[in-house]
């Protein structure tokens, strides 16, 4: 990569933020109805660490802020005094196309990172809702992942190094810029999905991959869920396995969507095999049309809801995906809620559903009943988003994990004063 592009933002490289004026994020964001009294925009890792140390000395509760695309995720904060934005930490720190490694500041937006990599025929094989706003630090902290996780894993699998600012006023670094780096390898993974409760991610290093030469998507509509799941199972068992495979409820019925990547000839063969399994009426989307379809689909899973909506994610072992999806539809019917969108990832064992609660505005009791019922049919259940008043007193992460004591010990070690995202993580940590 040209040396002049390292250490600054390449032309067109934007800043993420919940609002902006003259190019600088402004305003006090609200998290579940609680508004931060102040927003800080530190311009370096050291400034982030200093801000956290100051917050500890003043007894302030701090929420890290990236692009603001997943603020609904987590429990209602115990307190919120200060928001600490990473918007000014979006520089390219290092990029070596020949070595397939990239280091960027936590405030870099996913869409900008992908555009930069595309100039060299490379990519992060990853997508997330609102990629034009979602920041790298936020995506690592929330562990959000899109349908391509089926073939490529999450950012956790691509992460090779990380720098984190802590309430102690220090900045720690783990991993590096070598794909096979071993020293400190577990620490980058520790911060993945920690929701900013252990420290504020200030930069991250990734292994990147060559972008596929071509892609195509096969779409088939089936009359019911059982037929869709059977078709998806057949497609998933083909010799040329899809890079993403989803089953979703829409206005036409249940749609099976399979996405294939590779050389044009390889993709053609895979699509032909999939169409042979799915039968007549199968639709094919090519190249940019395929990419656009999946962009809309992923954006439709943004973690945000209306005033009478709840968004939930349930998970089991992949082989039990069908049973889980059927059970969730049963729960929806039994508890008088409506399914406004349902997406099944059969290869991942997850179901994401948007539920309408006609009991609104007092849907809290119904939400508790639905959560209990879902916990009875799934291994893990997370309420991704819900009206703040409905979440009060509820642990949206479900049953306390077996590792809760370990998580509390880590929180005590990294953030003994509970300065960061107080109460928002599992067990109200």
Secondary structure in CASP SS format (residue, H / E / C, confidence):
PFRMAT SS
TARGET T0000
AUTHOR 0000-0000-0000
METHOD secondary structure of the structure
MODEL  1
X C 1.00
X C 1.00
X H 1.00
X H 1.00
X H 1.00
X C 1.00
X C 1.00
X C 1.00
X C 1.00
X C 1.00
X C 1.00
X C 1.00
X C 1.00
X C 1.00
X C 1.00
X C 1.00
X C 1.00
X C 1.00
X C 1.00
X E 1.00
X E 1.00
X C 1.00
X C 1.00
X E 1.00
X E 1.00
X C 1.00
X C 1.00
X C 1.00
X C 1.00
X E 1.00
X E 1.00
X C 1.00
X C 1.00
X E 1.00
X E 1.00
X C 1.00
X C 1.00
X E 1.00
X E 1.00
X E 1.00
X C 1.00
X C 1.00
X C 1.00
X C 1.00
X H 1.00
X H 1.00
X H 1.00
X H 1.00
X H 1.00
X H 1.00
X H 1.00
X H 1.00
X H 1.00
X H 1.00
X H 1.00
X H 1.00
X H 1.00
X H 1.00
X C 1.00
X C 1.00
X C 1.00
X E 1.00
X E 1.00
X E 1.00
X E 1.00
X C 1.00
X C 1.00
X C 1.00
X C 1.00
X C 1.00
X C 1.00
X C 1.00
X C 1.00
X C 1.00
X C 1.00
X C 1.00
X C 1.00
X C 1.00
X C 1.00
X C 1.00
X C 1.00
X E 1.00
X E 1.00
X E 1.00
X E 1.00
X C 1.00
X C 1.00
X C 1.00
X C 1.00
X C 1.00
X C 1.00
X E 1.00
X E 1.00
X E 1.00
X E 1.00
X E 1.00
X H 1.00
X H 1.00
X H 1.00
X C 1.00
X E 1.00
X E 1.00
X E 1.00
X E 1.00
X E 1.00
X C 1.00
X C 1.00
X C 1.00
X E 1.00
X H 1.00
X H 1.00
X H 1.00
X H 1.00
X H 1.00
X H 1.00
X H 1.00
X H 1.00
X H 1.00
X C 1.00
X C 1.00
X C 1.00
X E 1.00
X E 1.00
X C 1.00
X C 1.00
X C 1.00
X C 1.00
X C 1.00
X C 1.00
X C 1.00
X C 1.00
X C 1.00
X C 1.00
X C 1.00
X E 1.00
X H 1.00
X H 1.00
X H 1.00
X H 1.00
X H 1.00
X H 1.00
X H 1.00
X C 1.00
X C 1.00
X C 1.00
X C 1.00
X C 1.00
X C 1.00
X H 1.00
X H 1.00
X H 1.00
X H 1.00
X C 1.00
X C 1.00
X H 1.00
X H 1.00
X H 1.00
X H 1.00
X E 1.00
X E 1.00
X E 1.00
X E 1.00
X E 1.00
X E 1.00
X E 1.00
X C 1.00
X C 1.00
X C 1.00
X C 1.00
X C 1.00
X E 1.00
X E 1.00
X E 1.00
X E 1.00
X E 1.00
X C 1.00
X C 1.00
X C 1.00
X C 1.00
X C 1.00
X C 1.00
X C 1.00
X C 1.00
X C 1.00
X H 1.00
X H 1.00
X H 1.00
X H 1.00
X H 1.00
X H 1.00
X H 1.00
X C 1.00
X C 1.00
X C 1.00
X C 1.00
X C 1.00
X C 1.00
X C 1.00
X C 1.00
X E 1.00
X E 1.00
X E 1.00
X E 1.00
X E 1.00
X E 1.00
X E 1.00
X E 1.00
X C 1.00
X E 1.00
X E 1.00
X C 1.00
X C 1.00
X C 1.00
X E 1.00
X E 1.00
X E 1.00
X E 1.00
X E 1.00
X E 1.00
X E 1.00
X E 1.00
X E 1.00
X C 1.00
X C 1.00
X H 1.00
X H 1.00
X H 1.00
X H 1.00
X H 1.00
X H 1.00
X H 1.00
X H 1.00
X H 1.00
X H 1.00
X H 1.00
X H 1.00
X C 1.00
X C 1.00
X C 1.00
X C 1.00
X C 1.00
X C 1.00
X C 1.00
X E 1.00
X E 1.00
X E 1.00
X E 1.00
X E 1.00
X E 1.00
X E 1.00
X C 1.00
X C 1.00
X E 1.00
X E 1.00
X E 1.00
X E 1.00
X E 1.00
X E 1.00
X E 1.00
X E 1.00
X E 1.00
X E 1.00
X C 1.00
X H 1.00
X H 1.00
X H 1.00
X H 1.00
X H 1.00
X H 1.00
X H 1.00
X H 1.00
X H 1.00
X H 1.00
X H 1.00
X H 1.00
X H 1.00
X H 1.00
X H 1.00
X C 1.00
X C 1.00
X C 1.00
X C 1.00
X E 1.00
X E 1.00
X E 1.00
X E 1.00
X H 1.00
X H 1.00
X H 1.00
X H 1.00
X H 1.00
X H 1.00
X H 1.00
X H 1.00
X H 1.00
X H 1.00
X H 1.00
X H 1.00
X H 1.00
X C 1.00
X C 1.00
X C 1.00
X C 1.00
X C 1.00
X C 1.00
X C 1.00
X C 1.00
X C 1.00
X E 1.00
X E 1.00
X E 1.00
X E 1.00
X E 1.00
X E 1.00
X E 1.00
X C 1.00
X C 1.00
X H 1.00
X H 1.00
X H 1.00
X H 1.00
X H 1.00
X H 1.00
X H 1.00
X H 1.00
X H 1.00
X H 1.00
X H 1.00
X H 1.00
X H 1.00
X H 1.00
X H 1.00
X H 1.00
X H 1.00
X C 1.00
X C 1.00
X E 1.00
X E 1.00
X E 1.00
X E 1.00
X E 1.00
X E 1.00
X E 1.00
X E 1.00
X E 1.00
X C 1.00
X C 1.00
X C 1.00
X C 1.00
X E 1.00
X E 1.00
X E 1.00
X E 1.00
X E 1.00
X E 1.00
X E 1.00
X E 1.00
X C 1.00
X C 1.00
X C 1.00
X C 1.00
X C 1.00
X C 1.00
X H 1.00
X H 1.00
X H 1.00
X H 1.00
X H 1.00
X H 1.00
X H 1.00
X H 1.00
X H 1.00
X H 1.00
X H 1.00
X H 1.00
X C 1.00
X C 1.00
X C 1.00
X C 1.00
X E 1.00
X E 1.00
X E 1.00
X E 1.00
X E 1.00
X E 1.00
X E 1.00
X C 1.00
X H 1.00
X H 1.00
X H 1.00
X H 1.00
X C 1.00
X C 1.00
X C 1.00
X C 1.00
X C 1.00
X C 1.00
X C 1.00
X C 1.00
X C 1.00
X C 1.00
X C 1.00
X C 1.00
X H 1.00
X H 1.00
X H 1.00
X H 1.00
X H 1.00
X H 1.00
X H 1.00
X H 1.00
X H 1.00
X H 1.00
X H 1.00
X C 1.00
X C 1.00
X C 1.00
X C 1.00
X C 1.00
X E 1.00
X C 1.00
X C 1.00
X C 1.00
X C 1.00
X C 1.00
X H 1.00
X H 1.00
X H 1.00
X C 1.00
END
